[in-house]
Amino acid sequence: MRIYGLTIQNKVSAIALGLAAVAVGGVFLVFGLALLVAVAVVGITLGAGLVLYRRIAGRGSLFMNATTRSTSLDPAKEVFPTEDTQQSFGTLPSQRRADTNRPETDE
């Protein structure tokens, strides 16, 4: 296996090489940030264009026709444990108190 090394005899040359390496890193950093800003600008431009097109075409907002879900609880969909489940896992004290409020069933 070959091992490569860099030996610099002059102190001024070593400082110059270090500064050049830092400058190249800075150039890469600035280039990366510029690419990130360019992607953001393209996304904003496309989004604004889509909103403008929909407004001109009379289609309204993207979310105007979305159906809203009801966040209230439906008592008809409540599920109670069966007798087999209570016998196999046991009944907690909090469940025993809740059983008094359970509607009667025809079983």
C-alpha positions as CSV (number, residue, x, y, z in Angstrom):
1,M,0.0,0.0,0.0
2,R,1.4,3.3,-1.0
3,I,1.4,6.2,1.5
4,Y,1.5,9.7,0.1
5,G,2.8,12.6,2.1
6,L,3.3,16.3,1.7
7,T,6.4,17.8,3.1
8,I,6.8,21.6,3.1
9,Q,10.1,23.0,4.1
10,N,9.2,26.7,4.1
11,K,6.9,28.1,6.8
12,V,5.5,30.7,4.4
13,S,4.6,28.1,1.9
14,A,2.8,26.0,4.6
15,I,0.7,29.0,5.7
16,A,-0.1,29.8,2.0
17,L,-1.2,26.2,1.4
18,G,-3.3,26.2,4.6
19,L,-5.0,29.5,3.6
20,A,-5.6,28.1,0.1
21,A,-7.3,25.0,1.6
22,V,-9.5,27.2,3.8
23,A,-10.4,29.3,0.7
24,V,-11.3,26.3,-1.4
25,G,-13.6,25.1,1.5
26,G,-15.2,28.5,1.7
27,V,-15.8,28.4,-2.1
28,F,-17.5,25.0,-1.7
29,L,-19.6,26.3,1.2
30,V,-20.8,29.4,-0.7
31,F,-21.5,27.3,-3.8
32,G,-23.7,24.9,-1.7
33,L,-25.6,27.8,-0.1
34,A,-26.2,29.4,-3.5
35,L,-27.6,26.1,-4.8
36,L,-29.9,25.8,-1.8
37,V,-31.1,29.4,-2.3
38,A,-31.7,28.7,-6.0
39,V,-33.8,25.6,-5.2
40,A,-35.8,27.7,-2.7
41,V,-36.4,30.4,-5.3
42,V,-37.5,27.9,-7.9
43,G,-39.9,26.3,-5.5
44,I,-41.4,29.7,-4.5
45,T,-41.7,30.7,-8.1
46,L,-43.5,27.5,-9.1
47,G,-45.8,27.7,-6.1
48,A,-46.7,31.3,-6.8
49,G,-47.2,30.5,-10.5
50,L,-49.6,27.6,-9.6
51,V,-51.6,29.9,-7.2
52,L,-51.8,32.6,-9.9
53,Y,-52.9,30.1,-12.5
54,R,-55.6,28.7,-10.3
55,R,-56.8,32.2,-9.5
56,I,-56.9,33.2,-13.1
57,A,-58.6,30.0,-14.2
58,G,-61.2,30.4,-11.5
59,R,-60.5,27.2,-9.7
60,G,-59.9,28.8,-6.3
61,S,-57.7,27.6,-3.5
62,L,-56.2,24.1,-3.5
63,F,-57.8,23.6,-0.1
64,M,-61.2,25.3,-0.7
65,N,-63.0,22.1,-1.8
66,A,-61.3,19.8,0.8
67,T,-63.7,18.0,3.0
68,T,-63.2,18.6,6.7
69,R,-63.4,15.6,9.1
70,S,-65.5,15.8,12.1
71,T,-63.3,15.7,15.3
72,S,-66.2,14.9,17.6
73,L,-66.5,11.4,19.1
74,D,-69.3,9.2,17.9
75,P,-70.8,7.1,20.8
76,A,-72.3,4.6,18.4
77,K,-68.7,3.5,17.4
78,E,-67.5,2.9,21.0
79,V,-66.1,-0.6,21.6
80,F,-66.3,-2.4,24.9
81,P,-64.3,-5.5,25.9
82,T,-66.0,-8.8,25.8
83,E,-66.4,-11.1,28.8
84,D,-63.7,-13.4,27.5
85,T,-61.2,-10.6,27.3
86,Q,-62.0,-9.5,30.9
87,Q,-61.6,-13.0,32.2
88,S,-58.3,-13.7,30.5
89,F,-56.6,-10.4,31.3
90,G,-58.4,-9.5,34.5
91,T,-60.3,-6.3,35.2
92,L,-58.6,-3.2,36.4
93,P,-60.4,-1.1,39.2
94,S,-60.9,1.7,36.7
95,Q,-62.6,-0.7,34.4
96,R,-64.9,-1.9,37.1
97,R,-66.1,1.6,37.8
98,A,-66.6,2.1,34.1
99,D,-68.8,-1.0,33.8
100,T,-71.6,0.7,35.8
101,N,-72.0,3.3,33.0
102,R,-72.0,0.7,30.2
103,P,-75.3,0.4,28.3
104,E,-77.2,-2.8,28.8
105,T,-77.0,-5.4,26.0
106,D,-79.2,-8.3,25.1
107,E,-76.7,-11.2,25.5
